[in-house]
């Protein structure tokens, strides 16, 4: 059952999960966290379980989401291949905030300001038992099953997008 965040209203990612009927738990951080490593340490979890939500901009100016385990780096070569766009690059901090509504370091995998951002999920994410996504704020994370990610990541495609 979805838990309401203590001391505040639900965030856009929480509402998106509720709308999709996804079960999740909210975990408050002891301190504001802006990195996967910080969240993992705060929650005493492996870094891999804390998901990275990376926004990429295509050469044509479209924005795309890539979701990876927290211990992996995104491969721009694999991303470019998946998008069929050699001009794809990481979006600027300004653009990330503008299109998602979240600050860098607190970008979630759902609940974006814009609904035209397609998503790609690294296959390594789907092999995890449980994952932590950003609540859209640096003071809390959301624990959920990776099997539910395709319900909330727009147009989710699963593939290999990590280095190595």
C-alpha positions as CSV (number, residue, x, y, z in Angstrom):
1,X,0.0,0.0,0.0
2,X,1.2,3.5,-0.8
3,X,2.4,5.4,2.2
4,X,1.9,9.1,2.6
5,X,5.0,11.1,3.1
6,X,5.4,12.2,6.7
7,X,5.0,15.9,7.2
8,X,4.1,16.9,3.7
9,X,2.0,16.4,0.6
10,X,2.7,13.8,-2.1
11,X,5.2,14.6,-4.8
12,X,4.5,14.3,-8.5
13,X,6.3,10.9,-8.7
14,X,4.2,9.6,-5.8
15,X,1.0,10.8,-7.5
16,X,2.2,9.1,-10.8
17,X,2.8,5.8,-8.9
18,X,-0.6,6.1,-7.2
19,X,-2.3,6.8,-10.6
20,X,-0.6,3.7,-12.1
21,X,-1.7,1.5,-9.1
22,X,2.0,0.9,-8.1
23,X,2.8,-0.2,-4.5
24,X,5.7,1.8,-2.9
25,X,7.2,2.9,0.3
26,X,8.6,6.3,1.1
27,X,12.0,6.4,2.9
28,X,13.0,9.7,4.5
29,X,16.7,10.5,4.3
30,X,18.6,11.7,7.4
31,X,20.0,14.5,5.3
32,X,19.3,15.9,1.8
33,X,20.9,13.6,-0.7
34,X,21.8,14.4,-4.3
35,X,23.8,11.3,-5.3
36,X,23.1,7.6,-5.5
37,X,26.0,6.9,-3.2
38,X,24.6,9.3,-0.5
39,X,21.1,7.8,-0.7
40,X,22.5,4.2,-0.5
41,X,24.6,5.1,2.5
42,X,21.7,6.9,4.2
43,X,19.4,4.0,3.6
44,X,22.1,1.3,4.2
45,X,21.5,-0.3,0.7
46,X,23.7,-1.3,-2.2
47,X,24.3,1.6,-4.5
48,X,23.0,-0.5,-7.5
49,X,19.5,-0.3,-6.0
50,X,19.4,3.5,-6.1
51,X,18.4,4.3,-9.6
52,X,19.9,7.1,-11.8
53,X,17.5,9.0,-14.0
54,X,19.5,10.6,-16.8
55,X,18.0,13.0,-19.3
56,X,19.5,13.0,-22.8
57,X,18.8,15.5,-25.5
58,X,18.7,14.3,-29.1
59,X,20.2,16.3,-32.0
60,X,16.7,17.3,-33.0
61,X,16.0,18.7,-29.5
62,X,13.8,16.0,-28.0
63,X,14.4,14.8,-24.4
64,X,14.7,11.2,-23.4
65,X,15.0,9.4,-20.0
66,X,17.5,6.7,-19.3
67,X,17.2,4.7,-16.1
68,X,20.3,2.9,-14.8
69,X,21.4,1.1,-11.6
70,X,23.2,3.6,-9.3
71,X,26.6,1.8,-9.6
72,X,26.7,2.0,-13.4
73,X,27.6,4.8,-15.9
74,X,25.5,5.5,-18.9
75,X,27.2,4.7,-22.2
76,X,26.7,7.5,-24.7
77,X,27.7,5.1,-27.5
78,X,24.9,2.7,-26.5
79,X,22.5,5.5,-26.0
80,X,23.3,7.0,-29.4
81,X,22.8,3.6,-31.0
82,X,19.5,3.0,-29.2
83,X,18.2,6.5,-30.3
84,X,19.8,6.2,-33.8
85,X,21.2,9.7,-33.1
86,X,25.0,10.3,-33.0
87,X,24.3,13.8,-31.8
88,X,22.6,12.8,-28.6
89,X,24.1,14.2,-25.4
90,X,23.4,14.6,-21.7
91,X,20.9,17.5,-21.3
92,X,22.1,20.6,-19.6
93,X,21.2,21.2,-15.9
94,X,18.9,24.0,-17.0
95,X,17.0,21.9,-19.5
96,X,16.7,19.0,-17.0
97,X,15.0,21.2,-14.5
98,X,12.8,22.9,-17.2
99,X,11.5,19.6,-18.8
100,X,11.3,17.4,-15.6
101,X,10.4,19.9,-12.9
102,X,13.2,18.4,-10.7
103,X,16.6,19.7,-9.9
104,X,19.6,17.7,-10.9
105,X,20.3,15.2,-8.2
106,X,16.6,14.7,-7.4
107,X,15.3,13.7,-10.8
108,X,12.8,10.9,-10.6
109,X,11.8,8.4,-13.3
110,X,8.2,9.6,-13.4
111,X,6.0,12.6,-12.6
112,X,7.7,14.9,-15.1
113,X,6.5,18.4,-15.9
114,X,6.3,17.3,-19.6
115,X,4.7,14.0,-20.7
116,X,6.5,13.7,-24.0
117,X,9.7,12.2,-22.6
118,X,10.2,8.6,-23.7
119,X,12.0,6.3,-21.4
120,X,14.7,3.6,-21.7
121,X,15.4,1.2,-18.7
122,X,18.8,-0.5,-18.5
123,X,18.3,-4.3,-18.2
124,X,20.4,-4.3,-15.0
125,X,17.6,-2.5,-13.3
126,X,15.1,-5.2,-14.0
127,X,17.4,-7.8,-12.4
128,X,17.2,-6.1,-9.0
129,X,14.8,-7.2,-6.3
130,X,13.8,-3.7,-5.2
131,X,14.8,-0.2,-6.3
132,X,14.8,3.3,-4.9
133,X,13.7,6.1,-7.1
134,X,13.8,9.8,-6.3
135,X,10.7,11.2,-4.8
136,X,11.5,14.4,-6.7
137,X,12.9,15.9,-3.6
138,X,16.4,15.4,-2.0
139,X,14.9,14.5,1.4
140,X,13.2,11.2,0.5
141,X,13.4,8.2,-1.8
142,X,10.7,5.8,-3.0
143,X,11.2,2.0,-2.7
144,X,9.4,-0.1,-5.3
145,X,9.6,-3.2,-7.5
146,X,11.5,-2.7,-10.7
147,X,8.8,-4.8,-12.4
148,X,6.5,-1.8,-12.0
149,X,8.8,0.7,-13.7
150,X,7.3,0.1,-17.2
151,X,4.0,1.2,-15.8
152,X,5.3,4.6,-15.0
153,X,8.2,5.2,-17.4
154,X,6.6,6.5,-20.6
155,X,7.1,4.2,-23.6
156,X,9.6,2.1,-21.6
157,X,12.1,0.2,-23.6
158,X,14.5,-2.2,-21.9
159,X,18.0,-2.7,-23.1
160,X,21.7,-2.4,-22.4
161,X,22.6,1.3,-21.9
162,X,25.4,1.1,-19.3
163,X,29.2,1.1,-19.8
164,X,31.1,-2.2,-19.5
